[in-house]
Amino acid sequence: MCNLYKILNIFVYFSYFSEYYIYNYAMDIKNLFPNIDFTDTIKCINSSKNIVITTHINPDGDAIGSSLSLYYALTNMKKKVNIIISDSGCPEIYKFLTDAEKIQQYKPITHNEKIHSADTIIVVDCGELARINILEKIIREAPAKKILIDHHINSERFADYSCVDENAIATGEIIFALLKQANIKINKQIADALYCSIYSDSGGFRFYKTSQRTHFIAGLLLKAGTNIDEIYDNVYNKNSLSKIQIRGLAMASMKAELDGKLIFMFVTKKMFLQTKATNEDTEELTQIALSVKNVKVAILIREYDDGLRVSLRSKQNINIEPIAKKFNGGGHLNAAGCKLNNISTEDAKKLLTKEVEKILK
């Protein structure tokens, strides 16, 4: 009996030691992203006084959360910081985040001087600089040091310092590691923005690249004070009537191809007019299509005056990024997009069906 007691004690001791070791190993931020050396990036940020942050057009939760988390951290360090986005301010859905109104839509008269006078420009969640649209030329030509923080596949390395990991579920994960390694305290504001970033780009922790690391970081953000009920409620439970109405019309438009493995949804100009919905109101429609039984790939085609915008989503390890890339778009393994010009909706459907068929073989 005494020997059994000793054995149990030894087992408990080693179990505790193992958990302690694993926890502290993970707490070493270098082990979260071993392929990224943040040293030079941190030196650049520390020596900067005037910083511009930008991200891609049609910013999503990761783009907004990443930008704002850096804004909070850098202003706490007494840096002068401007967030400037090519085509918009903060989308309505993310305006609950503190200081969301500080996100500025680019205007040449107002912002060209701010960009040229910055000593550092940080581009977040943007695999190709072309995705910042009309800001691309002025950013490339600006004398400032450039930092890229991103998680897209085949990310363009245009910056002086790149913090890129294609296996991260969201850019927010990488920013978390950067801030921790820089010994910057993660307060509630930063935690809320980073949680919003990670939650949105992981599809609520459902997408293929969601990892143990993702949940570990989310747990530390909860510890820092983020309120997950508040974030979920603001992102998913504050729908306008227009958003619900256009969702209904889009759902009624669904068409199945490839024996039900592919689903198309359509939003026409007439639907936009009928419901008075915005582009932002259609952002989550592909997730509805992807929820249909046996579906592997979902495609949303939205009709605008200047062409068709295509959003692609997939399940598991089905890589749809090459399809978007073929048509001058981009994205991730499970989420990508592109634009098609001078083509009808029906012809676009046929074209995209052929491309999806190739990757499902």
C-alpha positions as CSV (number, residue, x, y, z in Angstrom):
1,M,0.0,0.0,0.0
2,C,2.9,2.3,0.9
3,N,4.6,1.6,-2.5
4,L,1.3,2.3,-4.3
5,Y,1.1,5.7,-2.5
6,K,4.6,6.6,-3.5
7,I,3.9,5.6,-7.2
8,L,0.8,7.8,-7.2
9,N,2.8,10.7,-5.7
10,I,5.5,10.3,-8.4
11,F,2.8,10.2,-11.1
12,V,1.2,13.4,-9.8
13,Y,4.5,15.1,-9.6
14,F,5.5,14.2,-13.1
15,S,2.1,15.2,-14.4
16,Y,2.3,18.6,-12.8
17,F,5.9,19.0,-14.0
18,S,4.9,18.1,-17.6
19,E,2.0,20.6,-17.6
20,Y,4.2,23.3,-16.0
21,Y,6.9,22.7,-18.7
22,I,4.4,22.7,-21.6
23,Y,2.8,25.9,-20.3
24,N,6.0,27.7,-19.8
25,Y,7.4,26.5,-23.1
26,A,4.3,27.9,-24.8
27,M,4.6,31.1,-22.8
28,D,8.0,31.7,-24.5
29,I,6.7,33.8,-27.4
30,K,9.5,32.6,-29.7
31,N,7.9,29.2,-29.6
32,L,4.5,30.5,-30.8
33,F,6.1,31.6,-34.1
34,P,9.5,30.1,-34.3
35,N,9.9,31.0,-38.0
36,I,9.5,34.8,-37.2
37,D,12.3,36.8,-35.7
38,F,10.7,39.9,-34.3
39,T,13.9,41.6,-33.1
40,D,14.5,44.0,-35.9
41,T,10.8,44.9,-36.2
42,I,10.7,45.7,-32.5
43,K,13.8,47.9,-32.9
44,C,12.2,49.7,-35.8
45,I,9.0,50.4,-33.9
46,N,10.8,51.5,-30.7
47,S,12.9,54.0,-32.7
48,S,9.8,55.4,-34.6
49,K,7.9,58.5,-33.5
50,N,5.4,58.9,-36.4
51,I,3.7,55.7,-37.6
52,V,1.1,55.1,-40.3
53,I,-0.9,51.8,-40.2
54,T,-2.8,50.6,-43.3
55,T,-4.6,47.4,-44.5
56,H,-6.5,46.0,-47.5
57,I,-9.6,47.4,-49.1
58,N,-13.0,46.1,-47.8
59,P,-11.4,45.5,-44.4
60,D,-12.7,42.5,-42.4
61,G,-12.5,41.7,-38.7
62,D,-8.8,40.7,-38.9
63,A,-7.8,43.9,-40.7
64,I,-9.7,46.1,-38.3
65,G,-8.7,44.2,-35.2
66,S,-5.1,44.1,-36.2
67,S,-4.9,47.8,-37.0
68,L,-6.6,48.9,-33.8
69,S,-4.6,46.6,-31.6
70,L,-1.4,48.2,-32.9
71,Y,-2.9,51.7,-32.6
72,Y,-3.7,51.1,-28.9
73,A,-0.3,49.7,-28.2
74,L,1.7,52.3,-30.1
75,T,-0.3,55.3,-28.8
76,N,0.3,53.9,-25.3
77,M,4.0,54.2,-26.1
78,K,3.4,57.9,-26.9
79,K,3.8,57.4,-30.7
80,K,2.0,59.5,-33.2
81,V,-0.2,57.0,-35.1
82,N,-2.6,57.3,-38.0
83,I,-4.7,54.4,-39.4
84,I,-5.5,55.2,-43.1
85,I,-7.4,52.8,-45.4
86,S,-7.9,53.3,-49.1
87,D,-11.6,52.9,-49.6
88,S,-13.3,53.2,-46.2
89,G,-13.2,54.0,-42.5
90,C,-14.2,51.3,-40.0
91,P,-17.1,49.1,-41.2
92,E,-20.3,49.6,-39.1
93,I,-20.0,46.0,-37.7
94,Y,-16.7,46.8,-35.9
95,K,-17.5,50.3,-34.7
96,F,-18.1,49.0,-31.1
97,L,-14.3,48.7,-30.7
98,T,-12.7,51.6,-28.9
99,D,-11.4,54.4,-31.1
100,A,-12.8,52.8,-34.2
101,E,-13.6,56.3,-35.4
102,K,-9.9,57.0,-35.6
103,I,-9.7,54.8,-38.7
104,Q,-9.6,57.3,-41.6
105,Q,-10.6,56.9,-45.2
106,Y,-7.8,58.0,-47.5
107,K,-8.1,61.5,-49.0
108,P,-5.0,62.7,-50.9
109,I,-5.2,66.3,-49.7
110,T,-5.5,65.2,-46.0
111,H,-3.2,62.1,-46.0
112,N,-0.4,62.4,-48.5
113,E,1.6,64.6,-46.2
114,K,0.9,62.3,-43.2
115,I,2.2,59.3,-45.2
116,H,5.3,61.0,-46.5
117,S,6.2,62.4,-43.1
118,A,5.9,59.1,-41.3
119,D,9.1,57.3,-40.3
120,T,7.4,53.9,-40.3
121,I,4.5,52.4,-42.2
122,I,3.0,49.2,-41.0
123,V,0.9,47.2,-43.4
124,V,-1.3,44.5,-41.8
125,D,-3.2,41.5,-43.2
126,C,-2.3,42.3,-46.8
127,G,-0.7,39.6,-48.9
128,E,-0.1,41.9,-51.8
129,L,0.5,45.6,-51.7
130,A,-1.9,46.0,-54.6
131,R,-4.7,45.2,-52.3
132,I,-4.4,48.6,-50.6
133,N,-5.6,49.9,-53.9
134,I,-4.9,53.6,-54.6
135,L,-2.6,53.8,-51.6
136,E,-0.1,51.4,-53.2
137,K,1.9,53.9,-55.2
138,I,2.3,56.5,-52.4
139,I,3.2,53.7,-49.8
140,R,5.8,52.3,-52.1
141,E,7.3,55.7,-52.8
142,A,7.2,56.9,-49.2
143,P,10.7,57.2,-47.5
144,A,9.5,55.5,-44.3
145,K,10.6,52.1,-43.2
146,K,8.0,49.5,-44.0
147,I,6.8,46.6,-41.8
148,L,4.6,43.8,-43.1
149,I,2.6,41.7,-40.6
150,D,0.6,39.1,-42.5
151,H,-0.6,35.5,-42.7
152,H,-1.6,35.1,-46.4
153,I,-0.3,32.4,-48.7
154,N,2.5,33.6,-50.9
155,S,2.6,37.0,-49.2
156,E,4.5,39.6,-51.2
157,R,7.7,40.6,-49.3
158,F,7.8,44.3,-50.2
159,A,8.7,45.5,-46.7
160,D,12.0,46.2,-44.9
161,Y,10.8,44.0,-42.1
162,S,8.4,41.1,-42.6
163,C,6.5,39.2,-39.8
164,V,4.7,36.6,-41.9
165,D,3.5,33.1,-41.1
166,E,1.1,31.4,-43.5
167,N,0.0,28.9,-40.8
168,A,-1.4,31.6,-38.5
169,I,-5.2,31.7,-38.6
170,A,-5.2,35.5,-38.4
171,T,-2.8,38.4,-38.5
172,G,-4.0,39.1,-35.0
173,E,-2.2,36.0,-33.7
174,I,1.2,37.3,-35.0
175,I,0.5,40.8,-33.6
176,F,-0.2,39.2,-30.2
177,A,3.3,37.5,-30.3
178,L,4.9,40.7,-31.5
179,L,3.5,42.8,-28.6
180,K,4.3,40.1,-26.0
181,Q,7.9,39.9,-27.3
182,A,8.2,43.7,-27.2
183,N,7.0,43.5,-23.5
184,I,3.9,45.6,-24.3
185,K,1.1,44.9,-21.8
186,I,-2.0,43.5,-23.4
187,N,-4.8,45.6,-21.8
188,K,-8.5,45.1,-22.4
189,Q,-8.6,47.4,-25.5
190,I,-5.8,45.4,-27.2
191,A,-7.3,42.1,-26.1
192,D,-10.8,43.0,-27.5
193,A,-9.3,44.0,-30.9
194,L,-7.1,40.9,-31.1
195,Y,-9.9,38.6,-30.1
196,C,-12.2,40.2,-32.7
197,S,-9.4,39.7,-35.3
198,I,-8.8,36.0,-34.4
199,Y,-12.5,35.2,-33.9
200,S,-13.6,36.6,-37.2
201,D,-10.8,35.1,-39.4
202,S,-11.1,31.7,-37.8
203,G,-14.9,31.6,-38.4
204,G,-15.5,31.4,-34.7
205,F,-12.6,28.9,-34.2
206,R,-14.1,26.6,-36.9
207,F,-11.7,27.0,-39.9
208,Y,-9.1,24.5,-40.9
209,K,-6.0,26.4,-39.6
210,T,-7.5,27.0,-36.1
211,S,-4.8,25.4,-33.9
212,Q,-3.8,24.8,-30.3
213,R,-1.9,28.0,-30.6
214,T,-5.1,29.9,-31.6
215,H,-6.9,28.7,-28.5
216,F,-3.9,29.3,-26.3
217,I,-3.7,33.0,-27.4
218,A,-7.5,33.3,-27.1
219,G,-7.3,32.1,-23.5
220,L,-4.6,34.7,-22.7
221,L,-6.8,37.4,-24.3
222,L,-9.7,36.3,-22.0
223,K,-7.3,36.6,-19.1
224,A,-6.5,40.1,-20.2
225,G,-10.1,41.1,-19.9
226,T,-11.8,40.6,-23.2
227,N,-15.5,40.1,-23.1
228,I,-16.5,37.4,-25.6
229,D,-20.2,37.9,-25.1
230,E,-19.8,41.5,-26.0
231,I,-17.8,40.8,-29.1
232,Y,-20.1,38.0,-30.4
233,D,-23.1,40.1,-29.7
234,N,-21.8,43.1,-31.6
235,V,-20.4,41.1,-34.6
236,Y,-23.3,38.7,-35.1
237,N,-26.4,40.0,-33.2
238,K,-26.7,43.6,-34.5
239,N,-28.1,42.9,-37.9
240,S,-30.0,45.5,-39.8
241,L,-33.3,44.7,-41.5
242,S,-31.6,45.3,-44.9
243,K,-29.0,42.7,-44.0
244,I,-31.6,40.1,-43.1
245,Q,-33.7,40.8,-46.2
246,I,-30.7,40.5,-48.6
247,R,-29.7,37.3,-46.9
248,G,-33.1,35.9,-47.6
249,L,-32.9,36.8,-51.3
250,A,-29.4,35.4,-51.6
251,M,-30.4,32.2,-49.9
252,A,-33.3,31.8,-52.4
253,S,-30.7,32.2,-55.3
254,M,-28.6,29.2,-54.3
255,K,-27.7,26.7,-57.0
256,A,-25.8,23.4,-56.5
257,E,-23.1,22.1,-58.9
258,L,-20.8,19.1,-59.0
259,D,-23.2,16.7,-57.4
260,G,-23.8,19.2,-54.5
261,K,-20.2,19.7,-53.6
262,L,-20.3,23.3,-54.9
263,I,-22.9,25.9,-54.0
264,F,-23.3,29.3,-55.7
265,M,-25.1,32.3,-54.2
266,F,-25.9,35.5,-56.0
267,V,-26.5,39.1,-55.1
268,T,-27.6,41.3,-58.0
269,K,-27.7,45.0,-58.3
270,K,-31.5,44.7,-58.2
271,M,-31.3,43.0,-54.8
272,F,-29.1,45.8,-53.4
273,L,-31.6,48.4,-54.6
274,Q,-34.6,46.4,-53.4
275,T,-33.3,46.0,-49.8
276,K,-31.1,49.1,-49.6
277,A,-28.4,46.7,-48.3
278,T,-24.7,47.5,-48.4
279,N,-21.7,45.5,-49.5
280,E,-20.9,45.0,-45.8
281,D,-24.3,43.4,-45.3
282,T,-23.3,40.5,-47.7
283,E,-19.9,39.6,-46.1
284,E,-21.0,36.5,-44.2
285,L,-23.3,34.9,-46.9
286,T,-20.8,32.3,-48.0
287,Q,-20.8,30.7,-44.5
288,I,-24.5,30.0,-45.0
289,A,-23.9,28.3,-48.3
290,L,-21.0,26.3,-46.8
291,S,-23.3,25.0,-44.1
292,V,-25.3,23.0,-46.7
293,K,-24.9,19.2,-46.3
294,N,-22.1,17.7,-48.4
295,V,-20.9,21.1,-49.7
296,K,-17.1,21.4,-50.0
297,V,-16.9,24.9,-51.7
298,A,-19.2,27.9,-51.6
299,I,-19.1,30.8,-54.0
300,L,-20.8,34.2,-53.7
301,I,-21.1,36.3,-56.8
302,R,-22.0,40.0,-56.2
303,E,-23.0,42.2,-59.1
304,Y,-21.8,45.9,-59.2
305,D,-21.6,48.6,-61.8
306,D,-17.8,47.9,-62.2
307,G,-18.0,44.1,-62.5
308,L,-18.5,41.0,-60.4
309,R,-17.0,40.4,-57.0
310,V,-16.4,36.8,-56.1
311,S,-16.0,35.4,-52.6
312,L,-14.9,31.8,-52.2
313,R,-15.0,29.6,-49.1
314,S,-14.0,26.0,-48.6
315,K,-13.9,23.3,-45.9
316,Q,-11.0,21.4,-44.4
317,N,-7.8,21.5,-46.5
318,I,-9.4,22.3,-49.8
319,N,-7.2,25.2,-51.1
320,I,-9.2,27.7,-53.1
321,E,-6.6,30.5,-53.0
322,P,-5.1,29.4,-56.4
323,I,-8.5,30.0,-58.0
324,A,-8.7,33.6,-56.8
325,K,-5.0,34.1,-57.7
326,K,-5.7,33.0,-61.3
327,F,-8.1,35.9,-61.6
328,N,-5.8,38.5,-59.9
329,G,-7.3,38.0,-56.5
330,G,-5.9,36.3,-53.4
331,G,-6.6,35.1,-49.9
332,H,-6.2,32.1,-47.7
333,L,-6.5,28.3,-47.9
334,N,-10.2,28.4,-47.0
335,A,-11.2,32.0,-47.8
336,A,-10.3,34.0,-50.9
337,G,-11.8,36.5,-53.4
338,C,-11.3,38.1,-56.8
339,K,-13.0,40.4,-59.2
340,L,-14.3,39.5,-62.7
341,N,-14.9,42.1,-65.4
342,N,-16.7,42.1,-68.7
343,I,-18.4,38.8,-68.0
344,S,-22.0,37.8,-67.2
345,T,-23.0,36.2,-64.0
346,E,-23.9,32.9,-65.8
347,D,-20.6,32.8,-67.7
348,A,-18.8,33.5,-64.4
349,K,-20.6,30.6,-62.8
350,K,-19.5,28.2,-65.6
351,L,-16.0,29.5,-65.5
352,L,-15.7,29.1,-61.7
353,T,-17.4,25.7,-61.7
354,K,-14.6,24.4,-64.0
355,E,-11.9,25.7,-61.7
356,V,-13.5,24.2,-58.6
357,E,-13.9,20.9,-60.4
358,K,-10.1,20.8,-61.0
359,I,-9.3,21.2,-57.3
360,L,-11.9,18.6,-56.1
361,K,-10.6,15.8,-58.3
